[in-house]
Amino acid sequence: MRVCKQNGSQGASRISAPGRHALLLPWLAALLIAGELASAACFFAQTSKPKEYEVKATYLYNFARFVEWPASAAPKDSSFAICLLGVDPFGHALDAVLEGESIDGKAVAARRIAKPQDAANCRVLFISMSEESRLKETLASLDKASVLTVSDIPQFATRGGMIQFISAENRIRFEVNLSNAGDAGLRLSSELLKVAVAVRTNTQPGD
């Protein structure tokens, strides 16, 4: 039986991580790196539970850490952009999570874009629920771009998207469409795939 340990103990240190958003990153680092669900539960028993889009914002940052982009996808500027298309459900949460973080030596920045054609310099693109009626056209416009697409739009992973947020056992989890990511030239770490609820290799709804 796993026993929860108090802050400062070995159990707590296993899910510690640098950064000012210490309540979020340790939990998701445990999920993404080691699948330490029990350790995460112990951690949150001692802290306040984050809101839905605080968790999703932290997932976006951690997704980016476990994806390899082709050399041709290097952005023209010096930042590592995590972008949002559509109505913003994050508020300040996304900026707060990304503040002070870096990936591959580049400062991570949150950007809001008005149309999918503006995603040329984005590494990750969260597509808001407000864009569901235009999803087919949006994904088609990104067909030649090496951009990791993420959304909580229903059936996103079977409609051409790469990572879809879902709710499972009262937790925010995700499923992956590996074929869609591969078609864009992206390689997703096996560590990320291990903790996905489902890993799809096709775009057929219901498969």
Secondary structure, 3 states (H helix, E strand, C coil): CCCCCCCCCHHHHCCCCCCCCCCCHHHHHHHHHHCCHHHHHHHHHCCCCCCHHHHHHHHHHHHHHCEECCHHHCCCCCEEEEEEECCCCCCCHHHHHHCCCEECCEEEEEEEECCHHHHHHEEEEEECHHHHHHHHHHHHHCCCCCCEEEECCCCHHHCCCCEEEEEECCEEEEEEEHHHHHHCCCEECHHHHHCCCEEECCCCCCC
